[in-house]
Each structure stands twice: as structure tokens, then as C-alpha cells.
Amino acid sequence: MRIGLYFGTYNPIHIGHLIIANHMAERDDMDQVWLVVTPQNPLKSNSNLLADYHRLALVKIAIDDNFNLRASDVEFNLQKPSYTVDTLAHLREQYPEHQFALIMGEDNLRTFNKWKNYEIILERHQIYVYPRPITLAELNNEVAPTKSEIHDHKNVIITDSPMMQISSTFIRNNIQKGQSIQYLVTDPVRQYIDEMNFYR
């Protein structure tokens, strides 16, 4: 099978994530998309980040009705901090029958050359890139959105995926303000967040 790996903290998972994941899974050159929940970096403190197993549970209930999507906790038991090149090597060893590709936003592609052993990733795996809106920092020329030579690599596939502007930060802020997150997340995710009193 051809598997697309969509890494994220999913804190929480929202409809933007689901739209991108489903769009990629519908491609003719993709059989399935795995949403890989990244663990908390032990070197960093983030009081807003839910425990790994809670974020994994949210992903599972969000995609429960979609057989083309799968939640993955592969990085939970790997050495931390997690590096994508190491995760890919582990997956190739565990699932030699599968071909793995990466799914990432264009903002991540612009800094891809700073990733550990990015050249190895680029040579061994295809990268499916979805568009990301330009940030305020980029508009203010604090961070120039540059196109690198990586964009033109044979394994980089720029897709016509929809551009999503929903963020997990926006959702968490809405919850803290007591504002509705209906339609921003699926109903099962919203119910789980309400029942567990998350992000308040």
C-alpha cells in the first residue's frame, strides 16, 4: 500500500486536518493516510498540550467512520525528541510491504532543509505539499516566504489541496473564552472535549 504520513500534534484535531487528510487519501496515487500524533517534546514545556493518549483518542474518534484514514502512535515509543527520518526508518522496517510518503504544508517545506538528514528523506520518500496561508509575520516581511530548490525536486508533489485557515490555537482560544467550536471540530471530538473539560 501507498501510505501518506500526516504528522501533527492534533491539539485538538479539527476539520481542517480532516479535509486535508481526506483529500490526500482520495488521490489515485495514495491508498491510505495515517495521522501520526507527535508526542510532547520532553525538552519543552507546553501547558496547553494534552497528554499523548488524549490527543490520539481525539484523532481516533474524529476518523472513526473513514476507512481511508488511520490514527498512528508510532512515535510514542521511539526515542525522544522524535525525528522524522528515524520514524520513517522504523516504519520501513515494521512495514516493508508499504511505501511511505510525507504530507506537509508549504510552510514546512520552506524550512525542510533544516530537518535532520532531510536529503535522505527527500531521496527515499515522496512529499505531498498542501498550500498554507501567508502568516502576518511573512506579510510584515519578518519571515520572507522563499521558494527553495527543494520545491523543484522530483519527489516533491505540489497538490491542489484546499487552503485551510483553521488552527488548533484558534479552537483552544475559543474554548477558553467560552465560545462555540461547533463545526470547527467533529461532534464526537467536541463532546469528548466537553466531557473531559479540556482547554478551559
N, C-alpha and C positions, 0 to 999 in steps of 0.2 A: 504493500500500500504506500501511497504518497501522502505523507503527513506534514501538515503545516503546524509549526510550533508558535503559539502566540503567547509570549511571556508578559506577565504583569503582576502587580501587587493585588489588583482587584479589591480595592479598599473603599467602597464596595464595587462589585461588578455592576455595570449599568447597560442600558440599551445600546449605547454607542459601541461598547465592546462586542455585544452580541450581533449587531448589524455588520460590523467588520468581519467577525469570525464566520458568520453565516455566508456573507458574500464570498469570502475566500473558499469556503468549503464547497460552494456551488460551481467553482471553476472546473473546467474539463480536465485540467492537469493537477487536480487536488482531490484526494479521496476522503480525507478527514482532517479536522483541525483540533489540535489539543491545546486547551487553555492551561498554560503552565503557571501555577501560582508560585511566585517567588517568595522565599522565606524572609523574615526580618533579618537585616544585616546585624550581626551581633556587635559590630563596632559602632553602630549608630542607634540613637535613641529616638523613637517616634511614638509619642503617647497616643496619637490618633490611629496607629496601625493596629488592627485587630489581630488576635492570635492566628497563627498559620491555619489551624484546623477550622476556625470560624470562617476565614476567607475562602478556604477550599469548600466548605459546606455551602456557602452562598453561591459559588460557581456551579456546584453540582445541582442545586435546586433551580438555578437560572436556566440550565441547559437540559433539564431532565427529559424534555419532550423532543429533543433534537438528536437523532442518531448519528448525525454528521459531526457532532461536537463532543468532546470528551474533556473532563477535568483531570489534570495531572499534578501529582505531588512529588514528582521525580526529584526535585531539588531539596526536599525536606531532609533527606538523609545523606545528601552529599556534603562534602567539606565546605565550610563557610569561610569567607564570603563566596558565593556561587559565581562562577564564570561560565558564560555561555559555551565557550569552546570545550570545557570539561563536561558540561551537561550533554552536549552533542556526542562526545566520545562515549559517554556512559550509555546513551540511548542506542547508538550504533552497535554497541556490544550486547545490549539486552535484547534488541530487536533487529537482528541482521537482515531480516526479510523486508524491513521498511526502508523507504527513502525519506529523509527528513529535510524540510526546508524551514526557513525562518520567515515570520511575518512581523514587520515593524513599520512604524511611522516614519515619514520622511525626515522628521527632526532627528530621530535616532540614526538614520543613515548618514546624516551630515557629520556626526561625531563617531561614526563607526570605526574610523582609523585609530581611535584611542582605545578600542577594546583589546583585551588580551588575545594575542595571536589571531587578529582579525583576518590576516592573509590566509590562514588555514581554513577558517570558516568560509571565506569567500570562494576558495578553490573547491571545497568539498560539498557545499550546500548552496542551493538557490535561495535568494532573498526576495520575498514579495513585499513591495513597498506600497503603503497606502498614504494618501495626502493628509497633511496636518495643517491647520490654520497657522498663519504667522502670528507669533506672540507680540505682546506690547513691547517687550524688550527689543525684538527684531525691528518693529516699526520705528522705534526710537534710535535705531542703529547701534544699540548697545551690543547686540549679537547679530552680526550680519549673516543672513541665510545664504550661505555659499553652496554651490554645486561642486562636488569633488569628482575626481577621476573614477571613484567607486561607482558613481551613478551610471557610468558607461560600461561597467564590467559585464561580461556575457552572462553571469549568474544573477544579475540584479534585474528584477522584473518590476517595472513601474506599472501599477494597476490603476484601473479606472474606478476604484472603490469610492463610495460616498465620503465626503469630508464631514467628520463629526466634531462638534464643539462642546459636547457634554464632557464633564470631568468628574472624577470621584470627589475632588475637593469641593466642587460646587454642591454636590449632593450632601456631603458631610456638613457644609456650612448651612444648607437649608434645614437639615435636621436640628442643628444647634439653635437655629432661630425659630424653631417650631413651625417651619413652613413645609408644605406638602412636597413629597418626592414621587407622587403618583405620576406614572407614565415615564419617569426617568429610569426606573428600575422595574423589573417584572413584579407582579403581585406577590408571588411566593417569597421573593427577596425582601420586598417591603414588609411583609408580615413577619419574617424572621428577624429583621432589624428592629421592628416594633416590639416583638415579644422579648427579645434579648436586651432591649433598651440601649442599643449601640449608638455611639457618636453623640450622646447627649451631654 
